[in-house]
Amino acid sequence: MKLNWGVLGAAKIAVEKVIPAMSGSEDYQVLGIASRNLEKAKAAAVKSGIQKSYGSYEELIADPDIHIVYNPLPNHLHTEYTLKCIEAGKHVLCEKPVALSSADVERLIAARDKHGVKVGEAFMVRTHPQWLRTRELVQQGALGRLHLIQGAFSYFNADPGNIRNIEAYGGGAMWDIGCYPVNTSRFVTGEEPEKVLALIRFDKDFGTDTLASVIMQFPSCQAVFSVSTQLVPYQRMHFLGEKKELEVMIPFNAPKDKETSIRINSGDILQQNIETLSFNECDQYRIQADEFTRAVREGGEVPVPLEDAVANTKVLEAVFRSAREGNWVSL
Ligand SMILES: NC(=O)c1ccc[n+]([C@@H]2O[C@H](COP(=O)([O-])OP(=O)(O)OC[C@H]3O[C@@H](n4cnc5c(N)ncnc54)[C@H](OP(=O)(O)O)[C@@H]3O)[C@@H](O)[C@H]2O)c1
């Protein structure tokens, strides 16, 4: 029997990336989509070839035919609606950040355990082969001892109506994209930061953070990164060991229809002798959905469990506190 997914909200990420990635599986299907507006839900259902549409999120959550819910609502609604789904006995894959406080992630863990369902945070990058290989190379010592991680992630979006620029919706650079360098640094090192220091610029109209620079002290290395919602689109992650440097070329928005690559440089500053490892075309949203569904069916762990989300969220909380207080914050 196919497992049935339902989607809360006709969000851009759902309609453009996640739902198309899930088509054609023998194991599962997207059966329904809900919107605050029934016409919008119907239009999204027609566009995406989905059978059922609902004029409220509650109707989808109450539908016994739906087994797994994908929650791509604005950030401030993640915890509230994920909780409603859990309480209705649904498994939930929730978009990042799954909550805007670690206390809220703990509430989700308690509800998940009470109701015996699977809940995961949609950090799809963690399922992409380029990140699995990066982690393997670093942890095997292929770069020599790792001492430094450098990262950057930016785009330009100054639309006052966009959820990323609305403070009350959990907008801002750190919650939207700063969570990725934090998450991938933790993933690759297998460590948690001991302390963080952050400098943040807030937009005077939006009230959201539009530029953030962060230093994280890990037990074995330092990680520094900057993120911005008002800069030229750019994304890169570098891992520097004593012998080699590894660069993930499209770390976060890896395209599904092009090869991706990581480049390893043994210290050639002219960059003439660089080893390139290529990865076949693959859709990280598809791998994420496949793995999440398998965990539900077979009872294993979801790709990014809530225990990981607690740790990631604590780092983001510390980043904001550090910027506010102008000091290092220990974790
Ligand atoms: N993993 C990734 O690669 C990735 C990429 C982009 C975004 N995301 C995450 O996905 C989530 C959605 O991002 P998005 O760019 O797709 O956003 P979006 O297009 O603005 O979609 C958000 C949806 O939430 C619903 N909604 C409910 N209450 C709302 C309110 N008060 N204001 C606005 N929308 C409301 C709307 O659906 P209805 O009108 O149909 O009810 C809307 O379509 C965010 O949490 C973001 O962090 C993840």
The ligand as an ORCA input file, in Angstrom:
! r2SCAN-3c Opt
* xyz 0 1
  N      14.271     23.377      2.375
  C      14.324     24.310      1.445
  O      15.029     24.192      0.453
  C      13.450     25.530      1.593
  C      13.421     26.478      0.563
  C      12.557     27.552      0.669
  C      11.776     27.693      1.805
  N      11.866     26.777      2.807
  C      11.018     26.906      4.011
  O       9.674     26.644      3.598
  C       8.779     27.513      4.268
  C       7.944     28.252      3.243
  O       8.774     29.033      2.422
  P       8.221     29.582      1.006
  O       9.272     30.418      0.431
  O       7.711     28.444      0.198
  O       7.025     30.512      1.508
  P       5.669     30.959      0.793
  O       5.717     30.735     -0.676
  O       5.384     32.335      1.292
  O       4.601     29.934      1.369
  C       4.155     29.911      2.669
  C       2.723     29.401      2.651
  O       2.235     29.417      3.994
  C       0.845     29.657      3.975
  N       0.538     30.682      4.982
  C      -0.189     30.476      6.116
  N      -0.288     31.590      6.843
  C       0.384     32.548      6.164
  C       0.613     33.917      6.416
  N       0.141     34.530      7.508
  N       1.336     34.590      5.515
  C       1.840     33.999      4.415
  N       1.645     32.688      4.123
  C       0.915     31.971      4.991
  C       0.452     30.092      2.576
  O      -0.254     29.033      1.992
  P      -1.825     29.145      1.640
  O      -2.078     30.559      1.229
  O      -1.979     28.196      0.526
  O      -2.574     28.749      2.867
  C       1.779     30.276      1.843
  O       1.717     29.838      0.515
  C       9.623     28.385      5.183
  O       9.633     27.824      6.464
  C      11.023     28.296      4.606
  O      12.042     28.399      5.604
  C      12.684     25.698      2.705
*
